[in-house]
Amino acid sequence: MSLVDYADRVLPADCDVATLVARVHDPVLGPCVASIRGDDVVDITSSVPTVSALLETADPVELVRNAAGERRWGLPDLLRATLSGTSGPRLLAPVDLQVLKAAGVTFVGSMLERVIEERAQGDPARAEEIRGKLGATLGTAISTVRPGSAEAAEVKRALLQEGMWSQYLEVGLGPDPEIFTKAPVLSAVGTGAAIGVLERSEWNNPEPELALVADSTGKPRGAMLGNDVNLRDFEGRSALLLTEAKDNNASCALGPFIRLFDEHYTIDDARQTEIALDVTGQDDGFSLHGKNSVNQISRTFEELLAHTRGRHHQYPDGFVLFTGTLFAPTEDRDAPGQGFTHHAGDVVSISAERLGTLVNVVTSAEEAPPWTTGITDLVKSLVRRGALGQVQS
């Protein structure tokens, strides 16, 4: 199945009432802020130069729905061009100056897998044995505990005595969640792009997540899908390798659009998101299916947002927050006991009924298109268009 076959799945099921923000790369104009309006993609950069600035306005929804546009692209043609990789206008990741943050260990299932990675020291061959030993005992102990509570502190004391405590349980059950910087500003790739894993990684996986988009005050303005590509062997060897496990060429995918919170879609709707993951191997026919039920998250969105932005830390251009995943693949792919890992050419589809589909093809970080367009290039492009005078407040 080619990526173009996903063209009719990219949009949310209720796209006729959704307020959708896109970014489009135009070969002449450069990156454009765009609004999805029926079968048209409308360039609204003359009204607001960046997605970051858009979310700082008093009413982003009104602006996205009604701002005048410099030009338009046909949505069906733009989707096909994006997914086929042809030259010309294409969709980008729908954020620009926002800092790309992530919350880790926010679901019990993935918390257990992190402990297993740690004890296996990044060796997938040891994971199944450790999973069998820890799963029943540890899973029962932590399955219903509220993070940061007195009950969680008591569980910690008991597990410390049994020698079962872990740094991952600390951030999963303790008062402070894991919040880290996933990737640099402007480095995320969008739907249809290649996603990268390091060539020397032998145990890695996709992480299908709901990503919140917040303004500079920390107010969530909308949501989208994300793939927090992860190297399990690197992080399992040492938590100090988290950056190398998480931040590589094309290792952060976001999109396909930001769906703004409005009268048809609220943050409470986002809490109920069911995210489906499908991985299809192009070299071996392997198929993996999973899901992330966001309503099983162990901490509230509000708690995660408050730990990200507050008196202790500000983000003047806003931020994206990956909220974590319930999904952690354990199926064997290459050999019994080896678990799942990506192959080059894997098609990874992450979808949700009201957010659409983010689809990408796996390659190595070394072979992925290099990241060459940064903040300087964005500013130069906006200066050429005379768009920087349009910042609204």
C-alpha positions as CSV (number, residue, x, y, z in Angstrom):
1,M,0.0,0.0,0.0
2,S,1.5,3.3,-1.0
3,L,1.2,6.5,1.0
4,V,-1.1,8.1,-1.7
5,D,-3.7,5.4,-0.8
6,Y,-4.1,7.2,2.5
7,A,-5.2,10.5,0.9
8,D,-8.8,9.9,1.7
9,R,-8.0,9.2,5.4
10,V,-5.9,12.3,6.2
11,L,-8.9,14.5,7.2
12,P,-11.0,14.0,10.3
13,A,-14.3,12.3,9.9
14,D,-16.2,15.4,10.8
15,C,-13.9,17.8,8.8
16,D,-16.9,19.8,7.6
17,V,-17.2,21.3,11.1
18,A,-13.6,21.1,12.2
19,T,-11.4,24.2,12.5
20,L,-8.2,23.0,11.0
21,V,-4.8,24.8,10.8
22,A,-2.1,23.7,8.4
23,R,1.3,24.7,7.3
24,V,2.1,24.5,3.6
25,H,5.5,24.7,1.9
26,D,5.2,26.7,-1.3
27,P,8.3,26.5,-3.5
28,V,8.0,30.3,-4.3
29,L,6.5,31.8,-1.1
30,G,8.1,29.5,1.5
31,P,6.2,28.2,4.5
32,C,2.6,29.4,4.8
33,V,0.1,29.4,7.6
34,A,-3.1,27.9,6.1
35,S,-6.7,27.2,6.9
36,I,-8.7,24.2,5.6
37,R,-12.0,25.4,4.2
38,G,-13.9,22.7,2.4
39,D,-11.8,21.6,-0.6
40,D,-9.6,24.6,-0.4
41,V,-6.4,25.3,1.6
42,V,-6.3,29.1,2.1
43,D,-3.0,30.9,2.8
44,I,-3.6,33.3,5.6
45,T,0.0,34.3,6.2
46,S,-0.8,37.9,5.3
47,S,-3.1,38.0,8.3
48,V,-0.9,36.1,10.7
49,P,2.7,35.2,9.9
50,T,3.2,32.1,12.0
51,V,1.1,29.4,13.7
52,S,2.6,30.6,17.0
53,A,1.4,34.1,16.4
54,L,-2.0,32.8,15.4
55,L,-2.5,31.0,18.7
56,E,-1.6,34.2,20.6
57,T,-4.6,36.1,19.0
58,A,-7.7,36.7,21.1
59,D,-9.8,34.4,18.8
60,P,-7.8,32.0,16.7
61,V,-10.9,30.1,15.6
62,E,-12.5,33.3,14.1
63,L,-9.3,34.2,12.3
64,V,-8.8,30.7,10.8
65,R,-12.4,30.6,9.6
66,N,-12.6,34.1,8.2
67,A,-9.2,35.7,7.5
68,A,-8.6,36.8,3.9
69,G,-6.2,34.6,1.9
70,E,-3.5,35.5,-0.5
71,R,-3.9,32.3,-2.5
72,R,-5.5,28.9,-2.4
73,W,-4.5,25.3,-3.1
74,G,-6.9,22.5,-3.9
75,L,-7.0,20.2,-0.9
76,P,-7.2,16.9,-2.8
77,D,-4.3,17.9,-5.0
78,L,-2.2,19.1,-2.1
79,L,-2.8,15.8,-0.2
80,R,-1.8,13.7,-3.2
81,A,1.3,15.8,-3.7
82,T,2.3,15.5,-0.1
83,L,1.9,11.8,0.1
84,S,3.5,11.1,-3.3
85,G,6.6,13.1,-2.5
86,T,6.4,15.1,-5.8
87,S,7.9,18.5,-6.0
88,G,5.6,21.5,-5.5
89,P,3.4,22.7,-2.6
90,R,3.1,20.2,0.2
91,L,1.9,20.0,3.8
92,L,4.4,20.5,6.6
93,A,4.2,19.8,10.3
94,P,1.5,22.3,11.4
95,V,3.6,24.1,14.0
96,D,6.6,26.5,13.7
97,L,8.1,28.5,16.6
98,Q,6.6,26.4,19.4
99,V,9.0,24.4,21.6
100,L,8.4,20.7,21.2
101,K,8.0,19.1,24.6
102,A,6.9,15.6,25.7
103,A,5.6,14.0,28.8
104,G,6.8,10.4,29.5
105,V,5.6,7.5,31.5
106,T,2.0,8.8,31.7
107,F,0.3,5.4,31.3
108,V,0.7,2.3,33.5
109,G,1.3,-0.1,30.5
110,S,4.1,2.0,29.1
111,M,5.5,2.5,32.6
112,L,6.0,-1.2,33.0
113,E,7.7,-1.4,29.6
114,R,10.1,1.3,30.6
115,V,11.0,-0.6,33.8
116,I,11.5,-3.7,31.6
117,E,13.8,-1.8,29.2
118,E,15.8,-0.6,32.2
119,R,16.2,-4.0,33.7
120,A,17.0,-5.5,30.3
121,Q,19.6,-2.8,29.8
122,G,18.4,-2.3,26.3
123,D,18.6,-5.9,25.3
124,P,15.3,-7.0,23.6
125,A,16.2,-10.7,24.1
126,R,15.9,-10.3,27.9
127,A,12.7,-8.3,27.8
128,E,10.2,-11.2,27.6
129,E,11.7,-13.0,30.6
130,I,11.7,-9.8,32.7
131,R,8.1,-9.0,31.6
132,G,6.9,-12.3,32.9
133,K,8.6,-11.8,36.3
134,L,7.6,-8.2,36.8
135,G,4.2,-7.9,35.0
136,A,1.9,-9.5,37.5
137,T,3.5,-8.3,40.7
138,L,4.4,-4.8,39.7
139,G,1.3,-4.2,37.5
140,T,-1.0,-5.1,40.4
141,A,0.8,-2.7,42.7
142,I,0.6,0.3,40.5
143,S,-2.5,-0.2,38.3
144,T,-4.9,2.0,40.3
145,V,-2.5,4.3,42.2
146,R,-2.9,8.1,41.6
147,P,0.5,9.7,41.0
148,G,1.7,11.9,43.8
149,S,-0.8,10.6,46.3
150,A,-0.2,9.3,49.8
151,E,-1.0,5.8,48.5
152,A,1.7,6.2,45.8
153,A,4.2,7.1,48.5
154,E,3.3,4.0,50.4
155,V,3.7,1.9,47.2
156,K,7.1,3.4,46.7
157,R,8.2,2.5,50.2
158,A,7.0,-1.1,49.7
159,L,8.7,-1.5,46.3
160,L,11.9,0.0,47.7
161,Q,12.0,-2.6,50.4
162,E,11.5,-5.3,47.7
163,G,14.2,-3.9,45.5
164,M,11.7,-3.2,42.7
165,W,11.7,0.6,42.6
166,S,12.8,2.4,39.4
167,Q,13.5,5.8,38.1
168,Y,10.5,5.3,35.7
169,L,8.2,4.5,38.6
170,E,9.5,7.7,40.2
171,V,8.2,9.8,37.4
172,G,5.2,7.6,36.8
173,L,3.9,7.5,40.4
174,G,5.8,10.4,42.1
175,P,4.7,14.0,42.4
176,D,6.7,15.2,39.4
177,P,6.1,13.8,35.9
178,E,8.7,13.4,33.3
179,I,8.7,16.5,31.0
180,F,11.5,16.7,28.4
181,T,12.3,18.6,25.2
182,K,11.5,16.2,22.4
183,A,13.1,18.0,19.5
184,P,14.3,21.5,18.4
185,V,12.0,24.2,17.1
186,L,11.0,23.7,13.4
187,S,12.5,20.2,13.3
188,A,9.2,18.2,13.2
189,V,8.1,16.5,10.0
190,G,4.5,16.2,8.8
191,T,2.3,13.6,7.3
192,G,3.8,11.9,4.2
193,A,7.4,12.5,5.3
194,A,10.1,10.0,6.2
195,I,10.7,9.4,9.9
196,G,14.1,8.4,11.1
197,V,15.7,6.0,13.6
198,L,19.4,5.7,14.1
199,E,21.1,3.1,12.0
200,R,22.8,1.5,15.0
201,S,19.6,1.1,17.0
202,E,18.4,-2.5,17.1
203,W,15.2,-2.1,19.3
204,N,12.9,0.8,18.5
205,N,9.3,1.6,18.0
206,P,6.7,4.3,17.1
207,E,4.8,6.0,19.9
208,P,1.3,7.2,18.8
209,E,0.3,10.1,21.0
210,L,-2.1,13.0,21.3
211,A,-0.2,16.3,21.2
212,L,-1.6,19.4,22.8
213,V,-0.8,22.8,21.3
214,A,-0.6,25.6,23.9
215,D,-0.1,29.4,23.7
216,S,2.5,31.4,25.7
217,T,0.2,31.4,28.8
218,G,0.0,27.6,28.8
219,K,-3.6,27.6,27.6
220,P,-4.3,24.6,25.3
221,R,-5.6,25.9,22.0
222,G,-5.9,22.6,20.0
223,A,-4.7,19.1,19.5
224,M,-3.1,16.9,16.8
225,L,-1.5,13.5,16.4
226,G,2.2,12.8,17.0
227,N,4.7,10.1,16.6
228,D,7.4,10.3,19.4
229,V,9.8,7.9,17.7
230,N,11.7,6.0,20.3
231,L,14.9,3.9,20.6
232,R,14.3,1.4,23.3
233,D,17.8,0.0,23.3
234,F,19.4,3.4,23.9
235,E,17.1,4.6,26.7
236,G,17.1,1.1,28.2
237,R,20.9,1.2,28.5
238,S,20.8,4.5,30.3
239,A,18.3,7.2,31.0
240,L,21.1,9.7,30.3
241,L,20.8,8.6,26.6
242,L,17.2,10.0,26.5
243,T,18.2,12.8,24.1
244,E,19.9,10.4,21.7
245,A,17.0,8.0,21.9
246,K,14.4,10.7,21.2
247,D,16.0,13.6,19.2
248,N,17.4,12.6,15.8
249,N,16.7,13.6,12.2
250,A,13.0,13.2,11.4
251,S,12.3,11.5,14.8
252,C,9.4,13.8,15.6
253,A,6.3,13.7,13.4
254,L,3.2,15.9,14.0
255,G,-0.1,16.5,12.1
256,P,-1.7,16.2,9.8
257,F,-3.4,19.4,11.1
258,I,-4.0,21.2,14.4
259,R,-7.6,20.9,15.3
260,L,-8.5,24.0,17.3
261,F,-10.8,23.8,20.3
262,D,-14.1,25.3,19.4
263,E,-17.9,24.6,19.8
264,H,-17.6,21.3,18.0
265,Y,-14.4,20.0,19.5
266,T,-13.2,20.7,23.1
267,I,-10.4,19.6,25.3
268,D,-12.9,17.2,26.9
269,D,-13.4,15.6,23.5
270,A,-9.6,15.3,23.2
271,R,-9.5,13.4,26.5
272,Q,-11.6,10.7,25.0
273,T,-9.5,10.2,21.9
274,E,-8.9,6.7,20.7
275,I,-5.7,6.6,18.6
276,A,-5.1,3.6,16.3
277,L,-1.6,2.6,15.2
278,D,-0.9,0.4,12.2
279,V,2.6,-0.6,11.0
280,T,3.0,-2.4,7.7
281,G,6.3,-3.8,6.7
282,Q,7.2,-3.3,3.0
283,D,10.0,-5.9,3.1
284,D,8.5,-8.7,5.1
285,G,4.7,-8.2,5.1
286,F,4.8,-7.8,8.9
287,S,1.7,-6.1,10.3
288,L,1.3,-4.5,13.8
289,H,-1.8,-3.0,15.2
290,G,-2.2,-1.1,18.5
291,K,-4.1,1.6,20.1
292,N,-3.7,4.4,22.6
293,S,-6.8,5.2,24.7
294,V,-6.0,8.7,26.0
295,N,-8.7,8.5,28.7
296,Q,-6.5,5.9,30.5
297,I,-3.8,8.5,31.1
298,S,-2.6,8.6,34.8
299,R,-2.2,12.4,35.0
300,T,-4.6,15.1,33.8
301,F,-3.8,17.3,30.9
302,E,-3.9,20.3,33.2
303,E,-1.3,18.7,35.5
304,L,1.1,18.0,32.7
305,L,0.6,21.5,31.2
306,A,1.3,23.1,34.6
307,H,4.5,21.1,35.1
308,T,5.6,22.3,31.6
309,R,4.8,26.0,31.8
310,G,4.5,28.1,34.9
311,R,6.4,30.5,37.1
312,H,9.3,28.0,36.9
313,H,9.5,28.1,33.0
314,Q,7.9,30.2,30.2
315,Y,7.6,29.7,26.5
316,P,7.1,33.0,24.7
317,D,6.1,31.4,21.4
318,G,4.0,28.6,23.0
319,F,4.7,24.9,23.0
320,V,3.6,21.5,21.9
321,L,3.2,18.8,24.5
322,F,3.2,15.1,23.6
323,T,1.0,13.6,26.3
324,G,2.4,10.0,26.3
325,T,1.2,6.7,25.1
326,L,-0.4,3.6,26.4
327,F,1.1,1.6,23.5
328,A,4.3,-0.4,23.8
329,P,4.8,-3.2,21.2
330,T,5.8,-6.6,22.5
331,E,5.1,-8.8,19.4
332,D,8.1,-10.7,18.0
333,R,9.0,-9.6,14.5
334,D,12.4,-11.0,13.5
335,A,12.9,-13.9,15.9
336,P,11.3,-15.4,19.0
337,G,12.0,-13.3,22.1
338,Q,13.3,-10.3,20.2
339,G,10.1,-8.2,20.3
340,F,9.3,-5.6,17.7
341,T,11.6,-3.2,16.0
342,H,11.3,-1.1,12.8
343,H,12.5,-2.1,9.4
344,A,13.3,0.5,6.7
345,G,10.3,1.0,4.5
346,D,7.7,0.4,7.3
347,V,4.6,2.5,6.8
348,V,3.4,3.9,10.1
349,S,-0.2,5.1,10.2
350,I,-1.5,6.9,13.3
351,S,-5.1,7.9,13.2
352,A,-8.0,9.2,15.3
353,E,-11.6,9.8,14.1
354,R,-11.6,13.5,14.9
355,L,-8.0,14.3,14.2
356,G,-7.3,12.5,10.9
357,T,-4.3,10.4,9.9
358,L,-0.6,11.0,10.3
359,V,1.2,8.6,8.0
360,N,5.0,8.2,7.5
361,V,7.6,5.8,6.1
362,V,10.5,4.7,8.2
363,T,14.1,5.3,7.2
364,S,17.3,5.8,9.1
365,A,18.0,9.2,10.7
366,E,21.2,9.2,8.6
367,E,19.3,8.7,5.3
368,A,16.3,10.9,6.1
369,P,16.2,14.3,4.3
370,P,18.5,16.6,6.3
371,W,16.9,19.3,8.5
372,T,18.0,22.5,6.7
373,T,15.2,25.0,7.2
374,G,15.5,26.7,10.6
375,I,14.3,29.9,12.3
376,T,16.6,32.2,10.2
377,D,15.1,30.8,7.0
378,L,11.6,31.3,8.3
379,V,12.3,34.9,9.2
380,K,13.9,35.6,5.8
381,S,10.9,34.1,4.1
382,L,8.5,36.3,6.1
383,V,10.6,39.4,5.5
384,R,10.5,38.8,1.7
385,R,6.7,38.6,1.9
386,G,6.4,41.6,4.1
387,A,4.4,39.5,6.6
388,L,6.2,40.4,9.8
389,G,4.2,43.6,10.2
390,Q,1.0,41.5,10.5
391,V,1.6,40.1,14.0
392,Q,-1.6,40.5,16.0
393,S,-2.2,40.7,19.7
